Amino acid sequence: MKLSRIGNIGEEKPVIIDKDDNYRDLSLVIKDFDQSTLNFDTLKKISEIDINSLLVLPKDSRIGACVKNPSKFIGIGLNFKDHALEQNLPIPKEPIIFSKFTNCVCGPNDDIEIPRGSNHTDWEVELGFIMGKRAKYVSEEEAMDYVLGFTLVNDVSERNLQKNRGLTWDKGKGFDTFGPVGPYILTKDEIGDFQNLDMFLDVDGERMQTGNSQQMIFDVKKLVSYMSHCMTLLPGDICCTGTPPGVGENMKPPRFLKGGEKIVLGIDKLGIQTHKVVK
């Protein structure tokens, strides 16, 4: 199933998207899609509903982030072989984990704001997954029992703060609007082979990134298990899994967002995001 949230900021309603791409209102069934409801009991509850009996909401509604107030938004750095080669960096021996502060979460078509004084704002199309069950010390073999579904993420990054202003990446990853998520969660039963999904990102109609999730160094099962040995993962937690080649910082010369650009990105089966970049 495809699960989304639509409405003005702070007024979003949970919806399920039907086979005709209608937004069916779930707000009488569950309050919202957050860490208290993004679990397998909720999926079972929704599956037992006659979806056609639910109110249809306007298709021109704003689409919000598909998760409300996640407890954690985790990123994985340098996790695509071809992206590591692009940067002339060694293949990591263990996953590189960083945090995207949860204030960065926004809708899949909301404006992306360049931070004040930034000249190094960059783009990254990424496959995201959403946890559906509390996970602690999980094995790779059982990892997918804890994943609810998948979503599209733009891991927007301020490279100067990420790379040159101290030893941690986090400060360049968590500005407001740096975490567009959605347009929906696709539950894992419908995605098929999530380790073979095509990905792209365009800036002003020019193809910048082309990739496939089969290039991931550490696959989703490995990431779930590894992270669960570092922290307790909770329902609704978001993890974005790395980006393919074509980010602005690795172009010759480097290219960064200045304001006024249109960014379009997508992943097979997970929809499209469209953003205007603003100062």
KEKE-3310 file (N, C-alpha, C; in steps of 0.2 Angstrom, whole numbers, plus 5000, padded with zeros to 4 digits):
npx = (5004:5002:5006:5002:5003:4993:4990:4990:5005:5007:4994:4991:4984:4982:4983:4978:4984:4974:4971:4968:4975:4969:4968:4964:4955:4962:4960:4950:4952:4965:4976:4987:5002:5015:5027:5020:5010:5016:5017:5016:5004:4995:4996:4989:4976:4972:4972:4961:4950:4937:4943:4937:4926:4931:4933:4937:4950:4956:4965:4974:4980:4993:5007:5013:5027:5030:5031:5027:5036:5048:5057:5071:5082:5092:5107:5117:5133:5143:5140:5138:5146:5150:5149:5159:5170:5169:5174:5186:5189:5192:5183:5172:5174:5165:5148:5146:5139:5127:5118:5103:5096:5079:5071:5073:5065:5053:5040:5038:5037:5040:5048:5066:5077:5091:5103:5107:5120:5126:5136:5138:5128:5120:5114:5106:5100:5091:5088:5076:5072:5059:5056:5047:5045:5052:5069:5083:5099:5098:5099:5106:5098:5085:5082:5073:5061:5058:5057:5046:5043:5047:5054:5056:5070:5078:5093:5098:5112:5124:5140:5151:5150:5148:5160:5171:5171:5174:5174:5162:5149:5136:5132:5131:5120:5107:5099:5084:5072:5081:5078:5068:5055:5046:5035:5027:5025:5030:5024:5034:5030:5026:5036:5045:5061:5071:5084:5088:5084:5081:5087:5086:5091:5088:5093:5086:5082:5093:5101:5108:5111:5112:5108:5108:5101:5108:5121:5124:5135:5134:5120:5102:5098:5110:5112:5101:5103:5116:5115:5106:5114:5120:5111:5094:5082:5067:5049:5044:5056:5068:5079:5091:5100:5112:5120:5120:5133:5136:5134:5135:5147:5157:5158:5167:5171:5166:5148:5135:5120:5111:5099:5083:5083:5076:5073:5071:5068:5068:5064:5062:5046:5044:5040:5040:5049:5048:5056:5057:5071:5076:5082)
npy = (4994:5012:5025:5041:5059:5073:5090:5107:5114:5107:5104:5091:5077:5059:5048:5035:5029:5026:5013:5021:5033:5041:5051:5044:5047:5044:5048:5046:5033:5032:5043:5049:5047:5042:5039:5032:5025:5020:5005:4987:4983:4993:4993:4981:4984:4994:4987:4979:4987:4994:5002:5010:5015:5026:5044:5054:5065:5081:5081:5091:5095:5100:5089:5082:5078:5060:5055:5059:5069:5060:5050:5048:5053:5046:5045:5038:5038:5039:5027:5021:5012:5018:5031:5033:5030:5041:5051:5047:5040:5028:5012:5011:5001:4999:5004:5022:5033:5046:5059:5067:5081:5082:5093:5096:5089:5089:5092:5083:5091:5104:5120:5121:5128:5138:5139:5154:5163:5153:5145:5132:5123:5107:5093:5076:5062:5049:5032:5029:5020:5015:5012:4999:4993:4991:4990:4981:4976:4967:4954:4951:4942:4943:4956:4962:4960:4971:4982:4993:5000:5009:5024:5040:5051:5067:5070:5084:5094:5104:5108:5114:5116:5103:5097:5105:5112:5107:5091:5083:5077:5081:5094:5100:5094:5096:5107:5117:5111:5102:5089:5083:5071:5058:5056:5046:5032:5017:5001:4987:4975:4977:4983:4974:4970:4979:4981:4984:4996:5010:5026:5044:5062:5078:5095:5110:5104:5097:5082:5076:5066:5049:5032:5016:5006:4994:4997:4999:4999:4993:4984:4986:4976:4974:4987:4989:4980:4983:4997:4994:4989:4999:5008:5010:5007:5014:5013:5022:5029:5035:5031:5036:5030:5032:5040:5040:5043:5061:5072:5089:5094:5086:5089:5096:5112:5112:5113:5122:5125:5140:5147:5148:5138:5123:5107:5090:5074:5056:5039:5022:5016:5023:5036:5054:5069:5087:5102:5119:5130:5141:5157)
npz = (5000:4998:5007:5014:5018:5018:5016:5022:5030:5046:5047:5041:5035:5037:5023:5012:4996:4982:4969:4958:4960:4969:4984:4999:5014:5029:5042:5051:5055:5059:5069:5064:5054:5062:5075:5084:5077:5065:5061:5061:5065:5063:5049:5046:5051:5042:5031:5032:5030:5019:5007:4997:5003:5010:5012:4998:4996:4989:4974:4972:4983:4995:4998:5012:5022:5023:5035:5052:5063:5066:5077:5075:5061:5050:5041:5029:5024:5009:5003:4990:4978:4965:4968:4978:4970:4962:4970:4972:4984:4997:4998:5011:5026:5035:5039:5037:5048:5050:5057:5052:5057:5065:5062:5049:5041:5028:5016:5000:4989:4993:4995:4994:5005:5004:5016:5026:5020:5013:5001:4996:4994:4991:4982:4984:4978:4986:4992:5004:5020:5031:5048:5056:5068:5084:5085:5091:5092:5081:5069:5052:5045:5050:5048:5039:5044:5052:5045:5038:5026:5011:5004:4995:4996:4997:5001:5006:5007:5015:5010:5014:5028:5031:5028:5031:5043:5056:5063:5062:5051:5053:5055:5043:5037:5043:5041:5040:5029:5023:5022:5012:5011:5004:4990:4996:5008:5002:5006:5011:5005:4992:4985:4979:4972:4981:4981:4968:4961:4950:4950:4949:4947:4943:4939:4934:4923:4918:4918:4932:4942:4940:4944:4953:4965:4967:4968:4981:4994:5007:5010:5013:5023:5030:5034:5043:5053:5057:5062:5072:5082:5086:5091:5097:5086:5081:5078:5064:5062:5051:5038:5026:5012:5006:4991:4973:4960:4954:4962:4966:4972:4966:4953:4939:4935:4953:4956:4964:4972:4970:4971:4964:4956:4949:4955:4951:4956:4957:4961:4955:4957:4968:4966:4963:4967:4967:4967:4971:4973:4985:4991)
capx = (5000:5005:5003:5005:5000:4992:4987:4994:5010:5004:4987:4991:4980:4985:4979:4981:4983:4971:4974:4967:4979:4965:4970:4958:4956:4962:4960:4945:4955:4971:4977:4992:5008:5020:5030:5015:5006:5019:5019:5012:4997:4992:4995:4984:4970:4971:4971:4954:4945:4935:4946:4932:4922:4934:4932:4942:4953:4958:4972:4979:4982:5000:5009:5017:5032:5025:5031:5027:5040:5051:5062:5077:5082:5098:5110:5123:5138:5148:5137:5138:5153:5152:5150:5166:5175:5169:5177:5193:5190:5192:5177:5171:5174:5159:5144:5147:5132:5127:5111:5099:5091:5073:5068:5075:5060:5048:5036:5042:5037:5041:5054:5072:5079:5098:5105:5110:5128:5129:5138:5139:5122:5121:5108:5108:5094:5093:5082:5075:5067:5055:5056:5040:5045:5057:5074:5089:5103:5094:5103:5104:5093:5079:5082:5068:5055:5058:5056:5039:5042:5052:5052:5061:5073:5083:5098:5101:5118:5129:5146:5157:5149:5149:5167:5177:5170:5174:5175:5156:5145:5129:5130:5129:5114:5101:5095:5077:5070:5086:5076:5061:5053:5040:5028:5023:5029:5027:5025:5039:5027:5024:5041:5049:5068:5073:5091:5088:5079:5084:5087:5089:5090:5089:5093:5084:5081:5099:5102:5114:5113:5109:5111:5104:5102:5112:5128:5125:5141:5130:5113:5097:5098:5116:5111:5096:5107:5122:5112:5102:5119:5123:5106:5088:5078:5060:5044:5044:5063:5069:5086:5092:5105:5117:5118:5124:5137:5133:5133:5138:5153:5162:5159:5173:5172:5160:5142:5131:5113:5112:5093:5080:5083:5071:5075:5066:5071:5064:5066:5057:5041:5043:5037:5044:5049:5049:5057:5060:5076:5075:5087)
capy = (5000:5018:5029:5048:5064:5078:5096:5112:5112:5107:5101:5086:5071:5053:5045:5029:5031:5020:5011:5027:5038:5046:5051:5042:5050:5039:5052:5043:5027:5033:5050:5052:5042:5044:5034:5028:5022:5017:4999:4982:4982:4998:4990:4976:4988:4997:4981:4977:4993:4995:5008:5014:5019:5032:5051:5056:5072:5084:5079:5097:5096:5099:5083:5083:5072:5054:5053:5065:5069:5054:5051:5049:5053:5043:5045:5033:5041:5036:5020:5018:5011:5022:5038:5033:5030:5048:5055:5045:5038:5021:5009:5010:4995:4999:5010:5029:5035:5053:5061:5073:5083:5080:5099:5096:5085:5093:5088:5081:5096:5110:5123:5120:5134:5139:5143:5161:5164:5146:5145:5126:5118:5102:5088:5069:5057:5043:5027:5029:5015:5017:5006:4998:4989:4993:4985:4982:4970:4963:4950:4953:4938:4945:4963:4965:4959:4977:4987:4994:5002:5013:5031:5044:5056:5071:5072:5090:5095:5110:5104:5118:5114:5096:5094:5109:5116:5102:5084:5079:5079:5082:5101:5102:5090:5096:5114:5117:5109:5098:5082:5081:5064:5056:5058:5041:5026:5010:4996:4982:4969:4980:4986:4970:4970:4986:4982:4985:5002:5015:5033:5050:5069:5083:5102:5114:5099:5093:5076:5076:5059:5042:5027:5011:5004:4988:4999:5000:4995:4990:4984:4988:4972:4975:4993:4989:4976:4987:5002:4992:4987:5006:5012:5007:5010:5014:5014:5029:5031:5036:5030:5036:5024:5034:5043:5038:5049:5066:5077:5095:5095:5082:5091:5100:5114:5111:5116:5122:5128:5147:5149:5149:5131:5118:5101:5085:5068:5050:5032:5017:5014:5028:5043:5060:5075:5093:5107:5126:5132:5148:5160)
capz = (5000:4997:5013:5013:5022:5014:5019:5024:5036:5053:5046:5037:5036:5034:5018:5008:4989:4979:4962:4954:4963:4974:4991:5003:5020:5035:5049:5056:5057:5064:5070:5059:5053:5067:5078:5088:5072:5059:5064:5057:5068:5059:5042:5047:5052:5036:5026:5033:5028:5012:5005:4993:5007:5013:5008:4993:4997:4983:4972:4971:4990:4997:5000:5017:5023:5024:5043:5056:5069:5068:5083:5072:5054:5050:5035:5028:5020:5005:5002:4983:4975:4960:4971:4981:4965:4959:4974:4973:4991:4998:5000:5018:5028:5040:5037:5040:5050:5053:5059:5049:5063:5062:5060:5042:5037:5024:5010:4994:4984:4997:4993:4998:5007:5005:5022:5026:5019:5010:4994:4995:4995:4986:4981:4984:4978:4990:4994:5011:5022:5037:5053:5058:5074:5088:5084:5095:5091:5076:5064:5045:5043:5053:5048:5035:5048:5056:5040:5036:5019:5008:5002:4992:5001:4995:5007:5004:5011:5015:5010:5018:5035:5032:5027:5032:5049:5061:5062:5061:5045:5055:5055:5036:5035:5046:5040:5038:5022:5020:5022:5009:5012:5001:4992:5000:5009:4999:5010:5008:5001:4986:4981:4975:4973:4983:4979:4961:4959:4946:4953:4945:4949:4938:4941:4929:4917:4916:4922:4936:4945:4938:4948:4955:4972:4967:4969:4988:4997:5013:5008:5018:5028:5033:5038:5049:5058:5060:5066:5078:5087:5088:5094:5097:5081:5083:5073:5061:5061:5044:5036:5019:5012:5001:4984:4967:4957:4951:4966:4963:4974:4963:4946:4938:4942:4957:4955:4970:4972:4971:4972:4958:4952:4950:4956:4951:4958:4958:4961:4953:4961:4974:4964:4961:4971:4963:4972:4969:4977:4987:4996)
cpx = (5004:5002:5007:5001:4999:4989:4992:4999:5006:4997:4986:4987:4983:4980:4982:4979:4980:4974:4973:4970:4975:4968:4964:4960:4956:4961:4955:4947:4961:4972:4982:4997:5014:5023:5026:5010:5009:5022:5015:5005:4992:4991:4989:4977:4968:4969:4964:4949:4943:4937:4941:4927:4925:4934:4938:4944:4956:4965:4977:4981:4990:5001:5014:5022:5028:5026:5031:5031:5043:5056:5069:5077:5090:5101:5116:5127:5142:5146:5136:5145:5155:5153:5157:5171:5175:5173:5184:5194:5189:5185:5177:5171:5168:5155:5146:5140:5133:5119:5109:5095:5084:5069:5069:5069:5055:5045:5040:5042:5038:5047:5060:5075:5087:5099:5108:5118:5131:5130:5139:5134:5121:5115:5111:5101:5096:5086:5082:5071:5064:5054:5048:5039:5052:5063:5080:5093:5100:5100:5101:5099:5086:5077:5075:5061:5053:5056:5049:5038:5048:5049:5058:5063:5078:5087:5102:5107:5122:5136:5151:5156:5150:5156:5172:5176:5169:5174:5168:5152:5138:5127:5128:5123:5107:5097:5088:5076:5076:5084:5069:5060:5046:5040:5024:5028:5025:5029:5030:5036:5025:5030:5045:5057:5071:5081:5093:5083:5083:5083:5089:5088:5092:5089:5092:5084:5087:5100:5109:5116:5109:5112:5106:5106:5106:5119:5129:5131:5138:5123:5108:5097:5104:5115:5107:5100:5112:5120:5109:5107:5122:5118:5099:5084:5071:5055:5044:5051:5064:5077:5086:5099:5111:5115:5123:5129:5133:5131:5137:5145:5159:5162:5165:5171:5165:5154:5137:5125:5114:5105:5090:5079:5077:5074:5070:5070:5066:5068:5061:5052:5039:5041:5042:5044:5051:5050:5059:5065:5076:5080:5084)
cpy = (5006:5023:5036:5052:5070:5084:5101:5110:5113:5105:5095:5080:5065:5050:5039:5031:5025:5018:5017:5033:5043:5045:5050:5043:5044:5042:5049:5036:5027:5041:5053:5046:5045:5038:5029:5024:5018:5010:4994:4981:4987:4996:4985:4979:4991:4992:4979:4981:4992:5002:5013:5017:5025:5038:5052:5064:5075:5082:5085:5099:5096:5092:5084:5077:5066:5052:5059:5064:5062:5055:5051:5049:5052:5043:5040:5037:5037:5028:5017:5018:5016:5029:5038:5033:5038:5052:5053:5043:5031:5018:5008:5003:4994:5005:5016:5031:5042:5054:5067:5075:5084:5087:5100:5093:5090:5089:5087:5086:5103:5113:5121:5127:5134:5142:5150:5160:5157:5147:5137:5121:5114:5097:5081:5065:5051:5039:5028:5023:5018:5011:5006:4994:4991:4987:4987:4975:4965:4960:4952:4948:4940:4952:4966:4964:4966:4983:4988:4996:5006:5019:5034:5049:5060:5073:5078:5092:5101:5108:5108:5116:5107:5094:5098:5113:5111:5095:5080:5081:5082:5089:5103:5098:5091:5103:5113:5116:5105:5091:5081:5073:5063:5056:5053:5036:5020:5005:4990:4977:4971:4982:4981:4970:4977:4987:4982:4990:5007:5022:5038:5056:5073:5090:5106:5110:5096:5088:5076:5069:5054:5037:5021:5008:4998:4990:5000:4996:4990:4990:4985:4983:4973:4982:4993:4985:4980:4993:5000:4989:4994:5010:5008:5010:5009:5015:5021:5032:5030:5035:5031:5033:5026:5036:5040:5044:5055:5072:5083:5096:5092:5084:5096:5106:5112:5115:5116:5126:5135:5150:5150:5143:5127:5111:5095:5078:5062:5044:5027:5015:5018:5035:5048:5065:5081:5099:5114:5127:5139:5150:5160)
cpz = (5000:5003:5013:5018:5018:5018:5020:5030:5042:5053:5042:5039:5033:5029:5015:5000:4986:4972:4957:4956:4967:4981:4996:5011:5026:5042:5054:5058:5061:5064:5065:5058:5056:5070:5082:5083:5066:5061:5060:5059:5064:5052:5041:5047:5046:5031:5026:5032:5021:5010:5001:4997:5011:5009:5004:4995:4990:4981:4971:4978:4991:5000:5006:5018:5025:5032:5047:5062:5071:5074:5080:5064:5053:5043:5035:5023:5015:5004:4995:4981:4970:4963:4975:4976:4962:4963:4976:4981:4992:5000:5007:5020:5033:5038:5041:5042:5052:5054:5055:5055:5060:5060:5052:5038:5034:5019:5004:4988:4987:4994:4997:4999:5008:5012:5021:5025:5015:5003:4992:4996:4989:4986:4982:4984:4982:4992:5002:5014:5029:5042:5055:5065:5078:5087:5088:5094:5087:5071:5057:5043:5045:5051:5044:5039:5052:5051:5038:5029:5017:5005:4999:4996:4996:5001:5005:5009:5010:5016:5014:5026:5036:5032:5030:5039:5055:5059:5061:5055:5047:5054:5048:5033:5038:5046:5039:5031:5019:5020:5019:5009:5009:4993:4996:5003:5005:5003:5007:5004:4994:4982:4977:4977:4975:4982:4972:4958:4956:4950:4949:4949:4944:4941:4934:4922:4915:4921:4926:4939:4942:4942:4949:4962:4973:4969:4976:4991:5003:5011:5014:5024:5033:5037:5044:5054:5061:5064:5072:5084:5089:5092:5094:5091:5083:5077:5070:5060:5053:5043:5029:5018:5007:4994:4979:4965:4955:4956:4964:4965:4970:4955:4946:4933:4946:4956:4961:4968:4974:4973:4965:4954:4953:4950:4955:4952:4958:4958:4959:4959:4967:4973:4963:4966:4966:4968:4969:4975:4979:4991:5003)
residu = (MET:LYS:LEU:SER:ARG:ILE:GLY:ASN:ILE:GLY:GLU:GLU:LYS:PRO:VAL:ILE:ILE:ASP:LYS:ASP:ASP:ASN:TYR:ARG:ASP:LEU:SER:LEU:VAL:ILE:LYS:ASP:PHE:ASP:GLN:SER:THR:LEU:ASN:PHE:ASP:THR:LEU:LYS:LYS:ILE:SER:GLU:ILE:ASP:ILE:ASN:SER:LEU:LEU:VAL:LEU:PRO:LYS:ASP:SER:ARG:ILE:GLY:ALA:CYS:VAL:LYS:ASN:PRO:SER:LYS:PHE:ILE:GLY:ILE:GLY:LEU:ASN:PHE:LYS:ASP:HIS:ALA:LEU:GLU:GLN:ASN:LEU:PRO:ILE:PRO:LYS:GLU:PRO:ILE:ILE:PHE:SER:LYS:PHE:THR:ASN:CYS:VAL:CYS:GLY:PRO:ASN:ASP:ASP:ILE:GLU:ILE:PRO:ARG:GLY:SER:ASN:HIS:THR:ASP:TRP:GLU:VAL:GLU:LEU:GLY:PHE:ILE:MET:GLY:LYS:ARG:ALA:LYS:TYR:VAL:SER:GLU:GLU:GLU:ALA:MET:ASP:TYR:VAL:LEU:GLY:PHE:THR:LEU:VAL:ASN:ASP:VAL:SER:GLU:ARG:ASN:LEU:GLN:LYS:ASN:ARG:GLY:LEU:THR:TRP:ASP:LYS:GLY:LYS:GLY:PHE:ASP:THR:PHE:GLY:PRO:VAL:GLY:PRO:TYR:ILE:LEU:THR:LYS:ASP:GLU:ILE:GLY:ASP:PHE:GLN:ASN:LEU:ASP:MET:PHE:LEU:ASP:VAL:ASP:GLY:GLU:ARG:MET:GLN:THR:GLY:ASN:SER:GLN:GLN:MET:ILE:PHE:ASP:VAL:LYS:LYS:LEU:VAL:SER:TYR:MET:SER:HIS:CYS:MET:THR:LEU:LEU:PRO:GLY:ASP:ILE:CYS:CYS:THR:GLY:THR:PRO:PRO:GLY:VAL:GLY:GLU:ASN:MET:LYS:PRO:PRO:ARG:PHE:LEU:LYS:GLY:GLY:GLU:LYS:ILE:VAL:LEU:GLY:ILE:ASP:LYS:LEU:GLY:ILE:GLN:THR:HIS:LYS:VAL:VAL:LYS)
# end
